Amino acid sequence: MTPEMGILWEVSFVEFLFVTIVLGGGGAWMIGRSTALTWSGWGLLAFYLLLLTIAVRFIHFSLFNGSFLLPLSTFDTGLYYAVIDYIVLFAIAAAGRVFVRNRQMARQYGFLGKASA
């Protein structure tokens, strides 16, 4: 399969949708959820997403003939698509974190939202 290289995806849109959005996005949502539940900071979320991005790039490389950060001949292409994957995964993880944090705050401080008559 020859790469079709788009702005957001390297091989095909279906591959990007399956690997980055479905598989990686599910992991990113769980990372956002876990950092919210443990009251961890955004820095830990960013570090975990870096590790997840490397795993997602490896799946692109190993299953769909995408580029990876090694060998050095494909480093620039691999880095470009790794940054794209990181941004997409960060957006999904941030949505998961904000969703869970809002539920936590509403449950813990629900009395603040009630109007007194």
Phi and psi in degrees as GROMACS dihedral restraints (atoms count N, CA, C in turn):
[ dihedral_restraints ]
;  ai    aj    ak    al  type     phi  dphi    fc
    3     4     5     6     1   -87.8    20    10
    4     5     6     7     1   140.1    20    10
    6     7     8     9     1   -65.2    20    10
    7     8     9    10     1   139.5    20    10
    9    10    11    12     1  -102.1    20    10
   10    11    12    13     1    -7.7    20    10
   12    13    14    15     1    31.4    20    10
   13    14    15    16     1    95.3    20    10
   15    16    17    18     1   -99.7    20    10
   16    17    18    19     1  -173.7    20    10
   18    19    20    21     1   -70.4    20    10
   19    20    21    22     1   -40.3    20    10
   21    22    23    24     1  -101.1    20    10
   22    23    24    25     1   -27.7    20    10
   24    25    26    27     1  -124.0    20    10
   25    26    27    28     1   153.2    20    10
   27    28    29    30     1   -96.4    20    10
   28    29    30    31     1   -46.2    20    10
   30    31    32    33     1  -102.1    20    10
   31    32    33    34     1   -59.5    20    10
   33    34    35    36     1  -152.8    20    10
   34    35    36    37     1   161.3    20    10
   36    37    38    39     1   -66.4    20    10
   37    38    39    40     1   -37.6    20    10
   39    40    41    42     1   -63.1    20    10
   40    41    42    43     1   -42.7    20    10
   42    43    44    45     1   -63.5    20    10
   43    44    45    46     1   -42.6    20    10
   45    46    47    48     1   -62.7    20    10
   46    47    48    49     1   -43.7    20    10
   48    49    50    51     1   -62.4    20    10
   49    50    51    52     1   -46.1    20    10
   51    52    53    54     1   -70.2    20    10
   52    53    54    55     1   -51.0    20    10
   54    55    56    57     1   -77.8    20    10
   55    56    57    58     1   -51.7    20    10
   57    58    59    60     1   -78.3    20    10
   58    59    60    61     1   -48.3    20    10
   60    61    62    63     1   -79.7    20    10
   61    62    63    64     1   -50.3    20    10
   63    64    65    66     1   -78.1    20    10
   64    65    66    67     1   -59.3    20    10
   66    67    68    69     1   -71.1    20    10
   67    68    69    70     1   -55.7    20    10
   69    70    71    72     1   -66.9    20    10
   70    71    72    73     1   -37.5    20    10
   72    73    74    75     1   -65.4    20    10
   73    74    75    76     1   -37.3    20    10
   75    76    77    78     1   -63.2    20    10
   76    77    78    79     1   -43.2    20    10
   78    79    80    81     1   -65.9    20    10
   79    80    81    82     1   -38.4    20    10
   81    82    83    84     1   -66.0    20    10
   82    83    84    85     1   -40.7    20    10
   84    85    86    87     1   -60.6    20    10
   85    86    87    88     1   -41.8    20    10
   87    88    89    90     1   -68.5    20    10
   88    89    90    91     1   -33.7    20    10
   90    91    92    93     1   -65.4    20    10
   91    92    93    94     1   -45.2    20    10
   93    94    95    96     1   -61.3    20    10
   94    95    96    97     1   -41.2    20    10
   96    97    98    99     1   -63.7    20    10
   97    98    99   100     1   -45.8    20    10
   99   100   101   102     1   -67.7    20    10
  100   101   102   103     1   -37.2    20    10
  102   103   104   105     1   -70.3    20    10
  103   104   105   106     1   -28.2    20    10
  105   106   107   108     1   -74.1    20    10
  106   107   108   109     1   -42.3    20    10
  108   109   110   111     1   -66.6    20    10
  109   110   111   112     1   -31.9    20    10
  111   112   113   114     1   -95.4    20    10
  112   113   114   115     1     5.1    20    10
  114   115   116   117     1    56.2    20    10
  115   116   117   118     1    37.4    20    10
  117   118   119   120     1   -83.1    20    10
  118   119   120   121     1   164.6    20    10
  120   121   122   123     1   -86.0    20    10
  121   122   123   124     1   174.9    20    10
  123   124   125   126     1   -69.1    20    10
  124   125   126   127     1   -27.0    20    10
  126   127   128   129     1   -64.5    20    10
  127   128   129   130     1   -40.8    20    10
  129   130   131   132     1   -66.4    20    10
  130   131   132   133     1   -39.2    20    10
  132   133   134   135     1   -60.2    20    10
  133   134   135   136     1   -44.6    20    10
  135   136   137   138     1   -63.6    20    10
  136   137   138   139     1   -39.1    20    10
  138   139   140   141     1   -66.6    20    10
  139   140   141   142     1   -45.6    20    10
  141   142   143   144     1   -61.9    20    10
  142   143   144   145     1   -37.0    20    10
  144   145   146   147     1   -69.0    20    10
  145   146   147   148     1   -31.0    20    10
  147   148   149   150     1   -62.0    20    10
  148   149   150   151     1   -44.4    20    10
  150   151   152   153     1   -64.4    20    10
  151   152   153   154     1   -40.9    20    10
  153   154   155   156     1   -65.7    20    10
  154   155   156   157     1   -37.7    20    10
  156   157   158   159     1   -63.4    20    10
  157   158   159   160     1   -40.4    20    10
  159   160   161   162     1   -62.7    20    10
  160   161   162   163     1   -40.8    20    10
  162   163   164   165     1   -65.2    20    10
  163   164   165   166     1   -41.6    20    10
  165   166   167   168     1   -64.5    20    10
  166   167   168   169     1   -42.7    20    10
  168   169   170   171     1   -63.1    20    10
  169   170   171   172     1   -36.9    20    10
  171   172   173   174     1   -65.8    20    10
  172   173   174   175     1   -38.3    20    10
  174   175   176   177     1   -64.9    20    10
  175   176   177   178     1   -42.6    20    10
  177   178   179   180     1   -56.8    20    10
  178   179   180   181     1   -43.3    20    10
  180   181   182   183     1   -68.9    20    10
  181   182   183   184     1   -48.7    20    10
  183   184   185   186     1   -78.1    20    10
  184   185   186   187     1   -34.0    20    10
  186   187   188   189     1   -99.5    20    10
  187   188   189   190     1   -28.7    20    10
  189   190   191   192     1  -124.2    20    10
  190   191   192   193     1    17.7    20    10
  192   193   194   195     1    57.4    20    10
  193   194   195   196     1    34.5    20    10
  195   196   197   198     1   -82.0    20    10
  196   197   198   199     1  -177.7    20    10
  198   199   200   201     1   -94.4    20    10
  199   200   201   202     1   155.0    20    10
  201   202   203   204     1  -126.8    20    10
  202   203   204   205     1   177.0    20    10
  204   205   206   207     1   -73.8    20    10
  205   206   207   208     1   -18.6    20    10
  207   208   209   210     1  -124.3    20    10
  208   209   210   211     1   142.5    20    10
  210   211   212   213     1   -73.7    20    10
  211   212   213   214     1   167.9    20    10
  213   214   215   216     1   -63.6    20    10
  214   215   216   217     1   -19.6    20    10
  216   217   218   219     1   -67.7    20    10
  217   218   219   220     1   -24.3    20    10
  219   220   221   222     1  -111.0    20    10
  220   221   222   223     1    15.6    20    10
  222   223   224   225     1   -62.5    20    10
  223   224   225   226     1   -44.8    20    10
  225   226   227   228     1   -65.2    20    10
  226   227   228   229     1   -42.4    20    10
  228   229   230   231     1   -66.7    20    10
  229   230   231   232     1   -44.1    20    10
  231   232   233   234     1   -62.1    20    10
  232   233   234   235     1   -39.6    20    10
  234   235   236   237     1   -67.0    20    10
  235   236   237   238     1   -40.5    20    10
  237   238   239   240     1   -59.1    20    10
  238   239   240   241     1   -50.6    20    10
  240   241   242   243     1   -73.1    20    10
  241   242   243   244     1   -25.0    20    10
  243   244   245   246     1   -67.1    20    10
  244   245   246   247     1   -39.7    20    10
  246   247   248   249     1   -65.2    20    10
  247   248   249   250     1   -41.6    20    10
  249   250   251   252     1   -60.7    20    10
  250   251   252   253     1   -47.8    20    10
  252   253   254   255     1   -60.5    20    10
  253   254   255   256     1   -42.1    20    10
  255   256   257   258     1   -62.1    20    10
  256   257   258   259     1   -43.2    20    10
  258   259   260   261     1   -64.0    20    10
  259   260   261   262     1   -44.3    20    10
  261   262   263   264     1   -64.3    20    10
  262   263   264   265     1   -45.6    20    10
  264   265   266   267     1   -66.1    20    10
  265   266   267   268     1   -36.2    20    10
  267   268   269   270     1   -64.7    20    10
  268   269   270   271     1   -39.7    20    10
  270   271   272   273     1   -63.9    20    10
  271   272   273   274     1   -41.6    20    10
  273   274   275   276     1   -67.6    20    10
  274   275   276   277     1   -43.0    20    10
  276   277   278   279     1   -65.4    20    10
  277   278   279   280     1   -39.2    20    10
  279   280   281   282     1   -64.9    20    10
  280   281   282   283     1   -39.2    20    10
  282   283   284   285     1   -63.7    20    10
  283   284   285   286     1   -42.3    20    10
  285   286   287   288     1   -64.1    20    10
  286   287   288   289     1   -41.0    20    10
  288   289   290   291     1   -65.5    20    10
  289   290   291   292     1   -45.5    20    10
  291   292   293   294     1   -66.3    20    10
  292   293   294   295     1   -39.5    20    10
  294   295   296   297     1   -60.0    20    10
  295   296   297   298     1   -49.8    20    10
  297   298   299   300     1   -68.8    20    10
  298   299   300   301     1   -40.3    20    10
  300   301   302   303     1   -63.8    20    10
  301   302   303   304     1   -38.6    20    10
  303   304   305   306     1   -63.6    20    10
  304   305   306   307     1   -40.7    20    10
  306   307   308   309     1   -63.2    20    10
  307   308   309   310     1   -42.1    20    10
  309   310   311   312     1   -61.0    20    10
  310   311   312   313     1   -47.5    20    10
  312   313   314   315     1   -66.8    20    10
  313   314   315   316     1   -39.5    20    10
  315   316   317   318     1   -66.0    20    10
  316   317   318   319     1   -37.8    20    10
  318   319   320   321     1   -71.5    20    10
  319   320   321   322     1   -42.9    20    10
  321   322   323   324     1   -75.0    20    10
  322   323   324   325     1   -40.0    20    10
  324   325   326   327     1  -120.5    20    10
  325   326   327   328     1    40.3    20    10
  327   328   329   330     1   -62.6    20    10
  328   329   330   331     1   -27.0    20    10
  330   331   332   333     1   -66.2    20    10
  331   332   333   334     1   -19.6    20    10
  333   334   335   336     1   -73.3    20    10
  334   335   336   337     1   -26.5    20    10
  336   337   338   339     1   -85.2    20    10
  337   338   339   340     1   -12.5    20    10
  339   340   341   342     1   -85.4    20    10
  340   341   342   343     1   130.2    20    10
  342   343   344   345     1   -83.0    20    10
  343   344   345   346     1   135.6    20    10
  345   346   347   348     1   -87.7    20    10
  346   347   348   349     1   136.6    20    10
